[in-house]
Amino acid sequence: MTYDSILEAIRQTLAGPLANPHMQNFSAQAVLNDDLHVDSVILINLMLHLETDHGIEMPERELSKSDFATVDGLIRMLLGEAPEAAEDTSNAPAPSEITVHCFVSCLCAAIRRHAHLNFRPFYFGTWDSSFAVTPAMQLAYHSEEITQDHFADWVERLYNIPVREWYDHGKSKEANLIRFEQLLSTKSGDEQLVVFLDMFHLPERENKYNQNPFPHYVIIELTDDPDLWHLYDPDYRWRGDLPRETILNAMAQPTVAGGYILNSGRAQAPRPADLAAYFTETFRGGDNLLTSALRRIFDYHCNPARPLALADLGRAVREMPVLSLRKYAYEHAFAFFWQELDTDFAAFDAECDRVEALCEGFRSLHYLAARIAHTGDRSMIPDLFAALEALDQLEFTIKSALHAQFDDWRAANLPAQANPQTCLPASPQPQEVPA
């Protein structure tokens, strides 16, 4: 294959099977995410079509999101050339800027209003936070059965930031939107209004994750213009002014219902005993929720007794990228212990490399599952389970290292007789829930 033939194959695939609506921006220099809105799921499908429809071989090595950012970079990767030169990382997202979990990020935004507070430990356990598996054996990052009570209870106990649900599920959507506007106009400067909206209905928002629906928590503020509201998305690190009616419409969608009011006016640093209790309650040393759920999903869709189910495997793991991003919460935890224990940076960096390998491994696993579903080639199923097992073991290795650091921190910060299990809140810890 030549450079030009691959360029044309990419153009045909995006314009044809993938029906990309941004082809006016297509060129070799086009940025996949910013110009063409190619997210991780679309990229996987693009590469599948290039392989199966155009005979373009995919590299055998695991692909990293840093290998290419443009169409040109993708072509050169497919030609076997070295990855694009790494960008200057001086302004790259630090562990404090990792997309992990939208509601937790909103709570951390309230914590970060106070420069003396460390928000990182609040991400403890988010790597195993709740998600759903539907009756059709599909991953779902959102379900009506999932609540945010666990995080709301803990942020109040740890940081003295009370969280109250302003949304009344017993009232109509219209009544709740009226209530929201009343709160928005009367809230104090110490309060933040968190809303649950469908991001798919915010075309003005620079969102490149092509999910429909896209339930997501953000923070809304007034501006000097009554027709414009300020939307702050802590998880995707975006803020901007959008039309009031557009935001209300995104909140009014039947796919979403919920919202909270936070008050960080009297926020305080967590007590070491409470942090230890939080870590202990959320830490699952003997199970990795996502890999366990994927194992059941793979068992179901790859079972020869259900020959038609294999074609749905790609759909079953479509939301894996959202859930695997939560694994970056490990980096927040390692960063906290690194700072607290004043350990060597090289050791911290090595743990972050393992976390990155875990996240990249989930991307490769996603591609392999989609490839099996697309081709129907059952000979690759053993490779799928082997890759999943490797990720499971890697995550256990990460957890073991993290718990060892927690033990060192607890020994340095708590008396030997302290019991981190006392006085736990009544809320259940994150878990997989039925959809």
C-alpha positions in Angstrom: 0.0 0.0 0.0 1.1 3.5 -0.7 0.6 6.7 1.2 -1.9 8.0 -1.3 -3.9 4.7 -1.5 -4.2 4.6 2.3 -5.3 8.2 2.4 -8.0 7.5 -0.1 -9.1 4.3 1.8 -9.5 6.4 4.9 -11.5 9.0 3.0 -13.8 6.4 1.5 -14.3 4.7 4.8 -15.1 7.9 6.7 -17.4 9.2 4.0 -19.1 5.8 3.3 -19.6 3.2 6.0 -18.9 5.5 8.9 -20.9 8.4 7.4 -18.7 11.1 9.0 -20.5 14.4 8.9 -17.3 16.4 9.1 -15.7 15.4 5.8 -15.4 19.1 4.7 -12.4 19.1 7.2 -10.8 16.0 5.7 -7.1 16.2 4.6 -3.9 14.5 5.5 -3.2 17.3 8.0 -6.7 17.0 9.7 -6.6 16.2 13.4 -8.6 13.1 13.9 -10.3 14.3 17.1 -10.6 18.0 16.7 -11.3 18.3 13.0 -13.1 15.0 12.2 -14.5 14.2 15.6 -13.1 10.7 15.4 -13.3 9.3 19.0 -11.9 6.0 20.2 -15.0 4.0 19.1 -15.0 5.5 15.6 -11.3 5.0 15.3 -11.7 1.3 16.1 -14.3 1.0 13.4 -12.2 2.9 10.9 -9.3 0.6 11.4 -11.5 -2.5 11.1 -12.8 -1.3 7.8 -9.3 -0.4 6.6 -8.2 -4.0 7.5 -11.2 -6.0 6.2 -12.4 -3.8 3.3 -9.1 -2.5 2.0 -6.6 -5.2 3.0 -4.5 -2.8 5.1 -2.6 -4.7 7.7 -2.7 -3.4 11.3 0.5 -3.3 13.4 0.9 -6.2 15.7 2.1 -4.0 18.5 -0.3 -2.4 20.9 -1.5 1.0 19.7 -1.1 4.0 21.9 -3.3 7.1 21.6 0.0 9.1 21.5 1.2 7.3 18.4 -0.8 9.5 16.0 -3.1 12.5 16.2 -3.6 13.4 12.5 -4.6 11.5 9.4 -1.0 11.8 8.3 0.2 10.2 11.5 -2.3 7.3 11.1 -1.1 6.7 7.6 2.5 6.7 8.6 1.8 4.3 11.4 0.0 1.9 9.0 3.0 2.1 6.7 5.2 1.0 9.6 7.0 4.2 10.2 7.9 5.4 13.6 5.2 7.2 15.6 4.8 10.9 15.3 7.4 12.9 17.4 6.1 13.3 20.9 4.7 16.7 21.6 6.2 19.0 24.2 4.8 17.6 27.5 5.4 20.8 29.5 1.7 21.7 29.1 0.4 18.1 29.0 -2.4 17.0 31.4 -0.9 16.3 34.8 -2.4 13.7 37.1 -4.7 16.5 38.3 -6.2 16.8 34.8 -7.1 13.3 33.9 -10.6 12.5 32.7 -12.0 9.9 35.1 -15.6 10.2 36.4 -17.8 13.1 35.7 -19.6 13.3 39.1 -16.5 12.8 41.1 -14.8 15.5 39.0 -17.6 17.9 39.8 -17.1 17.2 43.5 -13.3 17.6 43.1 -13.9 21.0 41.4 -15.6 22.1 44.7 -12.6 20.8 46.7 -10.2 22.6 44.4 -11.8 26.0 45.1 -9.6 25.8 48.2 -5.9 25.8 47.2 -4.8 24.2 50.5 -6.9 21.1 50.0 -5.7 18.0 48.2 -8.5 16.6 46.0 -6.5 13.5 44.8 -7.5 11.1 47.6 -11.1 11.6 46.7 -10.5 9.5 43.6 -9.7 6.5 45.8 -11.8 3.5 44.5 -13.1 5.3 41.4 -11.2 2.8 39.3 -13.9 0.3 40.4 -16.8 2.7 40.5 -20.3 1.5 39.6 -21.5 0.6 36.1 -24.1 -1.7 34.7 -24.4 -4.8 32.5 -27.7 -4.8 30.7 -29.9 -7.9 30.2 -28.5 -8.1 26.7 -25.0 -8.5 28.3 -23.8 -5.1 27.2 -21.6 -2.7 29.3 -23.4 0.6 30.3 -21.6 3.3 32.2 -25.0 4.8 33.2 -28.1 3.2 34.6 -31.2 4.5 36.4 -30.2 2.1 39.2 -26.8 3.8 39.8 -26.8 6.5 42.4 -24.2 9.0 43.6 -24.9 8.5 47.3 -21.6 6.9 48.0 -19.6 9.9 46.7 -22.0 12.5 48.2 -21.7 10.9 51.7 -17.9 10.6 51.6 -17.2 14.1 50.3 -19.2 15.5 53.2 -17.4 13.3 55.7 -14.0 13.9 54.3 -14.1 17.5 53.3 -17.1 18.9 55.1 -18.8 19.7 51.7 -22.5 18.9 52.0 -24.2 17.6 48.9 -27.9 17.7 48.5 -30.0 16.5 45.6 -32.1 19.4 44.3 -33.8 17.3 41.7 -37.1 15.9 42.9 -37.8 12.6 41.1 -41.4 12.7 42.2 -42.1 15.9 40.2 -42.3 16.6 36.5 -39.3 17.5 34.4 -40.8 21.0 33.9 -41.2 21.5 37.6 -37.6 20.5 38.2 -36.3 22.9 35.6 -38.2 25.7 37.2 -36.7 24.8 40.5 -33.3 24.7 39.0 -33.6 28.3 37.6 -34.8 29.5 41.0 -31.8 27.9 42.7 -29.4 29.3 40.1 -30.6 32.8 40.6 -30.5 32.6 44.5 -27.6 30.4 45.3 -24.7 31.8 47.3 -21.1 32.2 46.1 -20.1 29.1 48.1 -22.6 26.9 46.4 -22.3 25.1 43.0 -25.2 23.6 41.1 -24.4 20.3 39.4 -26.8 19.2 36.7 -27.2 15.9 34.9 -27.7 16.6 31.2 -27.4 14.8 27.8 -24.3 16.1 26.2 -25.4 14.8 22.8 -27.9 17.8 22.7 -25.2 20.4 23.2 -23.8 20.7 19.6 -22.2 24.0 20.6 -20.1 22.2 23.2 -16.7 21.1 21.9 -17.4 17.4 22.6 -15.6 14.8 20.5 -17.1 11.7 22.2 -19.8 10.6 19.8 -22.2 9.0 22.3 -26.0 9.2 22.0 -27.3 9.5 24.6 -24.4 11.0 26.5 -25.5 11.4 30.2 -23.0 13.7 31.9 -22.6 15.8 35.1 -21.5 19.4 34.7 -21.6 22.7 36.8 -23.8 25.6 35.6 -23.3 29.3 36.5 -25.1 32.5 35.6 -23.4 35.2 33.4 -24.1 38.9 32.9 -26.3 37.9 29.9 -29.6 36.3 31.1 -29.7 34.3 27.8 -26.3 32.8 28.3 -25.2 30.4 31.0 -21.7 29.3 31.9 -21.1 25.6 31.6 -18.1 24.1 33.4 -17.2 20.5 32.6 -14.5 19.6 35.1 -14.1 16.0 33.8 -13.3 17.1 30.2 -11.7 20.3 31.4 -13.9 22.6 29.3 -15.8 25.8 30.2 -17.7 28.2 28.1 -20.9 30.2 27.7 -23.8 28.5 26.0 -27.4 29.6 25.3 -29.7 29.1 28.3 -32.4 27.4 26.2 -29.8 24.9 24.8 -28.7 23.9 28.3 -32.3 23.6 29.5 -33.1 21.4 26.5 -30.2 19.1 27.3 -31.5 18.8 30.9 -35.0 18.2 29.7 -34.1 15.0 27.7 -35.8 11.8 28.9 -32.3 10.1 29.0 -31.3 12.2 32.1 -32.8 13.2 35.4 -30.9 14.5 38.4 -28.8 17.3 40.0 -27.1 18.3 43.2 -26.2 21.5 45.1 -22.8 21.6 46.8 -21.6 24.0 49.5 -17.8 24.3 49.8 -17.8 27.4 52.0 -16.6 25.5 55.1 -14.5 22.9 53.3 -11.7 21.4 55.4 -8.9 18.9 55.0 -9.8 15.2 55.7 -8.6 13.6 58.9 -6.1 10.8 58.3 -8.4 8.3 60.0 -11.3 9.2 57.6 -9.0 8.9 54.6 -7.9 5.5 55.8 -11.5 4.4 56.2 -12.4 5.7 52.7 -9.5 3.8 51.1 -10.3 0.6 53.0 -14.0 0.7 52.1 -13.4 1.3 48.4 -10.4 -0.9 47.8 -11.3 -4.3 46.2 -8.1 -6.3 46.5 -9.6 -9.6 45.3 -11.7 -8.4 42.3 -11.4 -6.1 39.4 -15.0 -5.2 38.5 -14.5 -4.3 34.9 -12.5 -7.3 33.9 -14.9 -9.6 35.8 -17.9 -8.1 33.9 -16.0 -8.4 30.6 -15.3 -12.0 31.2 -19.0 -12.8 31.6 -19.8 -10.7 28.6 -17.2 -12.5 26.5 -18.4 -15.8 27.8 -21.9 -15.0 26.7 -21.2 -13.5 23.2 -18.5 -16.0 22.3 -20.5 -19.1 23.4 -20.9 -21.4 20.3 -24.4 -22.2 21.6 -25.3 -18.6 20.7 -23.9 -18.2 17.2 -25.8 -15.0 16.5 -24.5 -13.3 19.7 -21.0 -12.9 18.4 -22.0 -10.2 16.0 -23.2 -8.1 18.9 -19.9 -8.3 20.8 -18.8 -5.0 19.4 -22.0 -3.3 20.6 -21.6 -5.0 24.0 -18.3 -3.4 24.7 -19.0 0.0 23.0 -18.8 1.9 26.3 -15.6 0.2 27.4 -13.6 3.4 26.7 -15.6 5.4 29.2 -15.2 2.8 31.9 -11.5 2.1 31.2 -10.7 5.8 31.6 -11.6 5.4 35.3 -8.5 3.4 35.7 -6.5 6.6 35.5 -7.8 7.2 39.0 -4.9 5.0 40.1 -2.6 7.8 39.0 -4.3 10.2 41.4 -3.8 7.8 44.3 -0.2 7.2 43.5 0.4 10.9 43.2 -1.1 11.5 46.6 1.0 8.8 48.3 4.1 10.0 46.4 3.7 13.5 47.7 2.7 12.4 51.2 5.6 9.9 51.6 8.1 12.0 49.7 9.3 9.0 47.7 11.5 8.8 44.6 9.8 10.2 41.5 11.2 7.4 39.4 9.1 4.9 41.4 6.0 7.0 41.1 6.6 7.4 37.3 7.0 3.6 36.9 3.6 3.1 38.6 2.0 5.6 36.2 3.6 3.7 33.3 1.8 0.6 34.5 -1.5 2.5 34.7 -1.0 3.8 31.2 -0.2 0.3 30.0 -3.5 -0.9 31.6 -5.5 1.8 29.9 -3.8 1.2 26.5 -4.4 -2.5 27.0 -8.1 -1.9 27.4 -8.0 0.0 24.1 -6.3 -2.9 22.4 -8.8 -5.3 23.9 -11.7 -3.2 22.6 -10.2 -3.4 19.1 -9.8 -7.1 19.3 -13.4 -7.6 20.5 -14.7 -5.4 17.7 -12.6 -7.2 15.2 -14.0 -10.6 16.2 -17.5 -9.2 16.0 -16.9 -7.6 12.6 -15.2 -10.6 11.0 -16.9 -13.5 12.9 -13.5 -15.1 13.2 -13.8 -17.4 16.2 -10.1 -18.4 16.0 -9.3 -15.1 17.7 -11.5 -15.8 20.7 -8.7 -17.5 22.8 -6.5 -14.4 22.2 -9.4 -12.2 23.5 -9.6 -14.1 26.8 -5.8 -14.2 27.1 -5.6 -10.5 26.7 -8.3 -10.0 29.3 -6.5 -12.3 31.7 -3.3 -10.3 31.2 -5.1 -7.0 32.0 -6.7 -8.6 35.1 -3.2 -9.6 36.4 -1.7 -6.2 35.6 -4.5 -4.5 37.5 -3.9 -6.8 40.5 -0.2 -5.8 40.3 -1.1 -2.1 40.4 -3.5 -2.7 43.3 -0.8 -4.6 45.3 1.7 -1.7 44.8 -0.9 0.9 45.7 -2.0 -1.0 48.9 1.7 -1.3 50.0 2.0 2.5 49.7 -1.3 2.9 51.6 0.1 0.7 54.4 3.3 2.9 54.6 1.1 6.1 54.7 -1.2 4.7 57.4 1.8 3.7 59.5 3.2 7.2 59.2 -0.1 9.0 59.9 -2.1 6.9 62.3 -1.3 5.4 65.7 -0.9 1.6 65.7 -4.2 1.2 67.5 -6.3 3.2 65.0 -9.0 1.3 63.3 -9.8 2.6 59.8 -13.0 0.6 59.7 -14.9 2.6 62.3 -17.8 5.0 61.7 -18.3 4.2 58.1 -21.2 5.9 56.3 -24.3 3.9 55.5 -23.9 4.3 51.7 -22.9 1.2 49.7 -19.5 1.1 48.0 -19.4 1.3 44.2 -20.4 -1.9 42.5 -21.7 -3.3 39.3 -25.5 -2.9 39.2 -28.2 -4.4 37.0 -29.3 -2.2 34.2 
